Amino acid sequence: MGYLIFVTGGARSGKSTFAEKLAKEELTSVVYIATAIPFDDGMKDRIARHQEQRPALWETIEQYKNFETMKEDPAFKKAEIVLFDCLTVMATNNMLDFPIDYDTCSMDKVAEVEAAIKKEVETLLDVCKDKMLILVSNEVGMGLVPAYKLGSYFRDIAGRMNQLVASRADEAYFTVSGIPMKLK
């Protein structure tokens, strides 16, 4: 029934462009799930560029949590393909929703945050189980170890969410310099 394609890569590696190309090739109805929040001029510009490169026929849902509510959205209902961009931005937004200080919080609190994010990811996968889901995420495990706790916790949580999605994916791609490499 459903089909999951996972697209990962570093920042500006071409992963979103590749994911959009995959969706365009299907010639069917697409809904784009945008997870970014326009919190500064840089992010506003980035969002505008993404919007410009998407086909006008694609509908957009701006959402980074509570994915079960998408089942009632008319755009989601009629779409055959869901393009989700991106998992790491979704994880970031969810982490920042928690009113905690990551420099001083306990590891139990961090585990609570991760469990909530994992639940959101599992809900997303479940809600999309009857559709083709193309899920984009940043590969976070190839850089330096972050020098601050929030960055380190983010890397660990995002890395585990990437592993979760990749383990369930029917296909997985890694993009480098605009070149997608099929992993599975």
GIDA-V108776 format. One record per backbone hydrogen bond with DSSP energy under -1.0 kcal/mol. CO is the residue of the C=O (numbers start at 1). NH is the residue of the N-H. E is the energy in kcal/mol with one decimal. If there is no record, write none. Layout:
co=CO nh=NH e=E
co=CO nh=NH e=E
//
This chain:
co=3 nh=133 e=-3.1
co=4 nh=170 e=-2.3
co=4 nh=171 e=-1.8
co=5 nh=135 e=-3.0
co=6 nh=173 e=-2.7
co=7 nh=137 e=-2.2
co=8 nh=175 e=-2.6
co=9 nh=139 e=-2.3
co=10 nh=13 e=-1.6
co=13 nh=178 e=-2.9
co=14 nh=18 e=-2.5
co=15 nh=19 e=-2.6
co=16 nh=20 e=-2.7
co=17 nh=21 e=-2.0
co=18 nh=22 e=-2.3
co=19 nh=23 e=-2.1
co=20 nh=24 e=-2.5
co=21 nh=25 e=-1.9
co=24 nh=27 e=-1.1
co=29 nh=80 e=-1.8
co=29 nh=81 e=-2.1
co=30 nh=59 e=-1.6
co=31 nh=83 e=-2.7
co=32 nh=61 e=-2.8
co=33 nh=85 e=-2.5
co=34 nh=63 e=-1.9
co=37 nh=39 e=-2.1
co=40 nh=44 e=-2.5
co=41 nh=45 e=-2.4
co=42 nh=46 e=-2.2
co=43 nh=47 e=-2.7
co=44 nh=48 e=-2.2
co=45 nh=49 e=-2.3
co=46 nh=50 e=-2.0
co=47 nh=51 e=-2.5
co=48 nh=52 e=-2.3
co=49 nh=53 e=-1.5
co=55 nh=58 e=-1.4
co=59 nh=32 e=-3.2
co=61 nh=34 e=-2.4
co=66 nh=69 e=-1.7
co=67 nh=70 e=-1.6
co=68 nh=71 e=-1.1
co=69 nh=72 e=-1.4
co=70 nh=73 e=-1.7
co=73 nh=77 e=-2.7
co=74 nh=78 e=-2.0
co=75 nh=79 e=-1.0
co=80 nh=132 e=-2.4
co=81 nh=31 e=-2.4
co=82 nh=134 e=-3.1
co=83 nh=33 e=-3.1
co=84 nh=136 e=-2.8
co=85 nh=35 e=-1.6
co=86 nh=90 e=-2.0
co=87 nh=91 e=-2.5
co=88 nh=92 e=-2.4
co=89 nh=93 e=-2.7
co=90 nh=94 e=-2.2
co=91 nh=95 e=-2.6
co=92 nh=96 e=-2.5
co=93 nh=97 e=-1.0
co=98 nh=100 e=-2.2
co=101 nh=104 e=-1.3
co=101 nh=105 e=-1.8
co=106 nh=110 e=-1.7
co=107 nh=111 e=-2.4
co=108 nh=112 e=-1.9
co=109 nh=113 e=-2.2
co=110 nh=114 e=-2.6
co=111 nh=115 e=-2.4
co=112 nh=116 e=-1.9
co=113 nh=117 e=-2.2
co=114 nh=118 e=-2.9
co=115 nh=119 e=-2.0
co=116 nh=120 e=-1.8
co=117 nh=121 e=-2.5
co=118 nh=122 e=-2.8
co=119 nh=123 e=-2.4
co=120 nh=124 e=-2.6
co=121 nh=125 e=-2.6
co=122 nh=126 e=-2.3
co=123 nh=127 e=-3.0
co=124 nh=128 e=-1.8
co=126 nh=129 e=-1.4
co=128 nh=131 e=-2.1
co=131 nh=3 e=-1.8
co=132 nh=82 e=-3.1
co=133 nh=5 e=-3.1
co=134 nh=84 e=-2.8
co=135 nh=7 e=-2.9
co=136 nh=87 e=-3.0
co=148 nh=152 e=-2.0
co=149 nh=153 e=-3.2
co=150 nh=154 e=-2.7
co=151 nh=155 e=-2.5
co=152 nh=156 e=-2.2
co=153 nh=157 e=-2.8
co=154 nh=158 e=-3.3
co=155 nh=159 e=-2.3
co=156 nh=160 e=-2.1
co=157 nh=161 e=-2.4
co=158 nh=162 e=-2.6
co=159 nh=163 e=-2.1
co=160 nh=164 e=-2.2
co=161 nh=165 e=-2.5
co=162 nh=166 e=-3.0
co=163 nh=167 e=-2.3
co=165 nh=169 e=-1.0
co=171 nh=6 e=-2.5
co=172 nh=183 e=-3.6
co=172 nh=184 e=-1.5
co=173 nh=8 e=-2.7
co=174 nh=181 e=-2.5
co=176 nh=179 e=-2.4
co=179 nh=176 e=-2.2
co=181 nh=174 e=-2.5
//
